[in-house]
Amino acid sequence: MKLTLNIDDDLLERVREATGAKTKTEAIHIALHEIDRRNKLVELLAKDDFGMSANDWKSAWEDPGPQAEDFVAKVAEDAPQLPEK
């Protein structure tokens, strides 16, 4: 879908660089998918605490440093390998 938007050029360029996107359109797609993913996670966590205390949840997050604007979750295992197409 084509859409005309007024977007802060500097912000879009920072997002493009941060995501490694080759185009502005790709950067916007990545950003939208990330916001959707985070919202789904918040909704899931609001439904169930999965047996974890507040301290457990707090220690499950790691500050990635000054380059990141948010926290990222620690993972205990490698990401699954998807089959090649």
Secondary structure, 3 states (H helix, E strand, C coil): CCCCCCCCHHHHHHHHHHHCCCCHHHHHHHHHHHHHHHHHHHHHHHHCCCCCCHHHHHHCEECCCCCCCCCEECCCCCCCCCCCC
